[in-house]
């Protein structure tokens, strides 16, 4: 079964960076309880821009995990292209 993922750009004011990092750690822990993986990447060209990825085994798990983690709905769930 292909994996699924959401991707969200976040613009964070530098003054709020430490607070946001704490929130991301808490979010990562909540998502992990639902079997999801969570990554956040910073843009090298714009240090206030972050790309947040959440991966799960299927769309319903991902939707529910995002909701339980207090996240806004994401209209687009990307599906892995299996190349095997």
C-alpha positions as CSV (number, residue, x, y, z in Angstrom):
1,X,0.0,0.0,0.0
2,X,1.4,3.4,-0.9
3,X,2.3,5.9,1.8
4,X,0.6,9.3,2.0
5,X,1.9,12.7,3.0
6,X,0.8,16.3,3.6
7,X,3.1,19.2,3.0
8,X,2.6,22.7,4.5
9,X,4.6,25.9,4.1
10,X,4.9,27.8,7.4
11,X,6.2,31.4,7.7
12,X,7.5,31.9,11.2
13,X,8.5,35.3,12.7
14,X,12.1,35.0,14.1
15,X,10.8,36.1,17.5
16,X,8.5,33.1,17.6
17,X,11.0,30.5,16.4
18,X,11.7,28.9,19.8
19,X,8.0,28.7,20.7
20,X,7.3,27.1,17.3
21,X,10.1,24.6,17.7
22,X,8.5,23.5,21.0
23,X,5.1,23.2,19.3
24,X,6.6,21.1,16.5
25,X,8.3,18.7,19.0
26,X,4.9,18.3,20.8
27,X,3.2,17.8,17.5
28,X,5.8,15.2,16.4
29,X,5.1,13.2,19.6
30,X,1.3,13.4,19.1
31,X,1.6,12.3,15.5
32,X,4.0,9.5,16.4
33,X,1.3,8.0,18.7
34,X,-0.9,7.6,15.5
35,X,2.0,6.0,13.6
36,X,2.9,9.1,11.6
37,X,6.3,10.6,10.8
38,X,6.9,14.3,11.1
39,X,9.6,16.4,9.6
40,X,10.3,20.2,9.4
41,X,12.8,21.7,7.0
42,X,14.0,25.3,6.9
43,X,14.5,27.1,3.6
44,X,18.1,28.2,3.1
45,X,17.0,31.2,1.0
46,X,14.4,32.4,3.5
47,X,15.1,31.5,7.2
48,X,11.6,32.3,8.2
49,X,10.1,29.8,5.8
50,X,9.6,26.2,6.9
51,X,8.3,23.2,5.1
52,X,6.4,20.7,7.3
53,X,5.9,17.1,6.2
54,X,3.6,14.5,7.8
55,X,3.7,10.9,6.5
56,X,1.3,8.0,7.3
57,X,0.2,4.6,6.0
58,X,-3.1,5.8,4.6
59,X,-5.2,8.9,4.2
60,X,-7.7,8.2,6.9
61,X,-4.9,7.7,9.5
62,X,-3.2,10.9,8.3
63,X,-6.4,13.0,8.5
64,X,-7.3,11.7,12.0
65,X,-3.7,12.2,13.2
66,X,-3.6,15.8,12.0
67,X,-6.9,16.5,13.6
68,X,-5.9,15.0,17.0
69,X,-2.6,17.1,16.8
70,X,-4.7,20.2,16.5
71,X,-3.8,21.0,12.9
72,X,-5.9,22.6,10.3
73,X,-7.3,20.4,7.5
74,X,-5.0,19.9,4.5
75,X,-6.9,19.8,1.2
76,X,-4.2,17.9,-0.6
77,X,-2.9,14.5,0.5
78,X,-0.1,13.3,-1.6
79,X,0.1,9.6,-2.5
80,X,3.5,7.8,-2.9
81,X,4.2,6.6,-6.4
82,X,5.4,3.0,-6.1
83,X,8.3,2.4,-8.4
84,X,9.0,-1.2,-7.7
